[in-house]
Amino acid sequence: MTPDANGAKSTTELDAAAVERCVKRIAREIAEQNRDGRNGKLALVGILRRGASLAERIADALRADGIAQVDVGTLDISSYRDDKRGAPGDPQLLGRNIPFSIDGRRVVLVDDVLYTGRTARAALAALSDLGRPDSIQLAVLVDRGEHELPVRADYVGRNIAAETGQRVYVRLKEIDGLDAVVIGGPKA
C-alpha cells in the first residue's frame, strides 16, 4: 500500500500488463460469443470517458483477431442518470458519437467499472432512444460487486472487491498517462 495524493492508502490491483491481458481476454470472449460479428452486426459503444477508450482497444483486439468490421461509438449518459449527479439547474447535454444505426445490431456497451449498476441502466435508457438493437451486452474492465440494480456484465476483465468507502480507480494511458487499476481511500 502506498499513500495517494490525499494521504489515503492505495493499492495497485492491475498494472499495465494486466490491463492489456484483460482487454485481450474480453475481446476474445466477445468474438467467441458473437461469431456472426464478422458479417457487420457487431458494434461497440463505449461509455464516456474511460469506457470509450476501452471500446477502441477492444475493437483493435477484435480486428487483430479477424473480425474486420467492428463499428465503435461513444455515449455520454449523464442526462440519463438517476442519482442526480451535478448541481440542480446544470445543463444536461447528451453527447454521443455513434455514426451508425444500432437497429438490428449486436451492441456491446463498454465501461470501466461496474459498481451499483446505475451507469449501465442509464446507458440502456440512452440506447433505447437511439434505436432497437438485436441485443445489448455489457463489457467492463472491473466488476467490484455490490450492485444495487439487477445488472451483470457479460464480459469482465477482473472482479475486484473493495471495502465500503473505498473507490476503484481505472487509469488509462489515453486519459491519465498510464494503465492501472487502483483501490484508493475514502469516497470524495
N, C-alpha and C positions, 0 to 999 in steps of 0.2 A: 504494500500500500504506500502511496505517496500523497502528499498534500496537494490539493489543487490550488488555483489562484485565490480562493477564499479561505484557505487553510483547512478545508474539509478533506477527509481521506478519500482517495480514489484508487480503483483497481482496474488495470487494463485486462479485459476479458478476451479480446481478439486483437491481434496485431495485423499488420498489412497483409502478410501471407495468409493468415486465417480468413480475413475478409475476402480475399481473392478466391480461396478454396470454397467458401460459402456461396459466392456468386456463381462459380462454375457448377457447383452441385445443384443449385436452384435451376440454372439453365438446363442442365441435363435432365432433371426431373420434369421440367416444363416440356422439353422435347419428347420425353417418353409418354407423357400423358396427353399430348396434343400431336400425335403422329401425323394427322392430316393438316397440321400447320404449314406443311410445305406447299399447300395449294392456296396460300394467301389469306386463310381465315384467322390467323393468329395476330393479335395486336397487344402491345404492352402499353399501359398508361401509368406513368409514374406520378405519385402524389408529391407536389412541391413541398419541400425543396429536395431533400436527400433521396426521396423515392424516385424522382426524375433522373438523378444521376445513376442510381442503381438500375433503373429500367434500361438506360443506354448501355450500361455494362452487360446486363443480361442479354440484351439484343445482340451485342457484339459476340458474346459467347455462343448464342444460338446460331448466328450466321457462320461462325467458325465450325460449328457442329453440323453444317449442311442445310440449315433452314434459311434459305436465301431471302425469302420475303417475310420480314417481320416489321410491321409498322410500329412506330413509337410515338406516343403523345404525352403531354403533361397536363395535370389537373390541379387547380388550386381550389380546395374545398372549404375555405374559410367562411364563406357566406352560407354554407350548409351545416355548420357546426351547431350543436345544441347545448354546448357548455358555456355559451356567452363569453368567449374569449374576446378581448378587445373592449374598449370603452363604449358606453352607450352613445349612440349617435355617430359613431365612426362609420365612414362609408364602407360598404361591403362590396368589393369588386370581385367578380368571378373571373379569374384568369385561367385560360386554358389554351393549349396549342395542340389540338387534335385534328390534323389536316386530312382526316379520312373519316368515312362513315363507320360507326360501330354496329350498325344494323347487320344482323346475321353473322357477326364475328365472334370468335372466342377471345374475350378480353381478359388479360391478366393485370389486375391492379397491383402496383408495386409500391411498398412503403418501407421505411427503415425499421420502425419498431411497432409491434402490435402490443398494446397495453390494455386499455379499457375497452377498445372496440369502437369508440366513438368516431375516430377518424375514418375507419373503414365504413361505418354506417353513413357518414356524411358523403363519402366518395360514391357509395352505391346510389344515394339520392341524386347526386350530381350527374352520374352516368345515365340514370333513368330519364333525366331531362334532355339528354343528347340523342337517345335512340334506344333500340331494342336489340342488344346482342344475343347470340345463341346461348352464351354462358359467360359468367364472370367468376374468375378465380382470384385468389389473393396470394401474393408472394411477399414475404417480409424477411429482412436480414435477421432480425431478432424478435422472438416472441418471449415476452417476460411474464406471461401468465396474468393472473388477477383480472381477467376480463369482466367487465360489468354488463356487457351485452353478449348475446349468444352468437359470437363471431369466432371463427377459427381460420387459420391460414392453411391454404392448400400446400404451400411450399415455404419451408422455414430453413434459414441458414443455420441458426443456433437458438436453442432455448436457454435463456439466462434468467436465473432467479435473483432478484434484488430485494433487499429489505424494504419494508414500508418506510417511506420518507426519502428513499434514495432514487436517483434517476439513472436511466441508461442513456448514455450519450453516444450516438453514432457520429464518427468523424470521417469525412470522405475528402480525398485529396482535391477534387474539383471545387469544393467549397471551403474546406478547412486546412488544406495543405498537407494532410496526412490521412492515412486509413487506419482506423482503430475503433474499437467499441470499449467504452469505459463506464464503469459504475462509479457514480460520484455522490457527493454529500447531499444534504437535505434539499428538498424541492425549493425552487425560488418562488 
